[in-house]
Amino acid sequence: MKKRLIAVTAMVIAGVMIFSSAALGAASVAKNIKAYFSGIKIIVNGVQQASSPEPFIYNDTTYVPIRLISTALGKNVAWDQQQNAVIITDGAAEKQASQELTQLKNQLAQKDAEITQLRQQNSYYAGQIIDLQNKIKELEKKKNVAAELEDYLEDKYSKWKKIKFEFDVDGDEDELELTIEVDLSDYKSKWASLDEDDIEDWLNEIYKYVKKEYPNADFYGAIVDVDEDETLVEFKVSKGKLKVEFNYSIIDLDELEDELNDELGYMLDYYHKDFGDMEAYFTLDINESKQRLYVTVEIDLSEYGDEWDAVEGTKAAKRWIEDIIDFILDYVEDYDIIGEIVDEDGDTLATFNYYADDDEISIKW
């Protein structure tokens, strides 16, 4: 269709394009223009809009009613007489969309902050994991050193002087603590037979190996009786030498005295009827450095004089004394035993001796 050319005034254009001639103020200027009307359609989001007044073309620019376009796009349109201005604001749907967009942006910002926090936590925990891994490696290294020394000692010294020992090592190449365990309920006599010099030489032999394999290690430890939970020996290196301290009495004299009195202090008619109801009382003393045990057997002659006279020097009395010595040797193997039988006044009735080197018993009545 051929375009229609119409000349209109600026006053008419303003009325068509904005609201009405009422929008024109005193400062308005009327101009003549040439506008082309060619049946221009307005389609918003695929829907054709009814357009009145009709759009037109002026100076290669298409002019359409502003209210129609704004309303179609969800905007509110108003005329501000004081400002001489068209005011376009968001419609309800767009305001809601804008609010929702703002909420989504806030949520996104919150999530971003949470992600940042999680990344910081991950970084922290990653550092913690590295520290723990390093500690595990260090512990494994220490464990390997301790395990190696334990294996060596178990192989070489688990049975020393016919006594069974167990070894527990803790530490690393810089510090080694050795605990040597022995059960004296099984090895009391054999342990008692050891000289302190033997034990010290044995520990120095162990230290010589430790010094060779782990020259920078601070070495110390103890020998412990697991039966009584008692520390028998303590040792540590000082100025390159192993210092050894003995914290035990080889024999529990009170225990041995009690057992002698219980087993061989009464009911002696087992050896011969002439012992009758005679009883004896044992007291002990010891010299550990010389491996010598002193035994005193007291008999009250005011009560058992006749019985003693009947058994003195007999084979039955000799067997009794031999059993006394054998009983003591179960506790202190390889010890010398010096004994005497006395009356209530301390006067000697008989003497008996056992010397480990000779393995013989001598009795004098």
Secondary structure as UniProt FT lines:
FT   STRAND          4..9
FT   HELIX           10..17
FT   HELIX           21..23
FT   TURN            26..27
FT   STRAND          32..37
FT   STRAND          42..44
FT   TURN            45..46
FT   STRAND          47..49
FT   STRAND          56..58
FT   TURN            59..60
FT   STRAND          61..63
FT   HELIX           66..72
FT   TURN            73..74
FT   STRAND          75..80
FT   TURN            81..84
FT   STRAND          85..90
FT   HELIX           92..157
FT   STRAND          159..160
FT   TURN            161..162
FT   STRAND          163..164
FT   STRAND          166..171
FT   STRAND          175..182
FT   HELIX           184..192
FT   HELIX           196..213
FT   TURN            215..216
FT   STRAND          218..225
FT   TURN            226..229
FT   STRAND          230..238
FT   TURN            239..240
FT   STRAND          241..246
FT   HELIX           253..264
FT   HELIX           268..270
FT   HELIX           273..275
FT   TURN            276..277
FT   STRAND          281..287
FT   TURN            288..291
FT   STRAND          292..298
FT   HELIX           301..311
FT   TURN            312..313
FT   HELIX           315..329
FT   TURN            330..331
FT   TURN            333..334
FT   STRAND          336..342
FT   TURN            344..345
FT   STRAND          348..355
FT   TURN            356..359
FT   STRAND          360..364
//
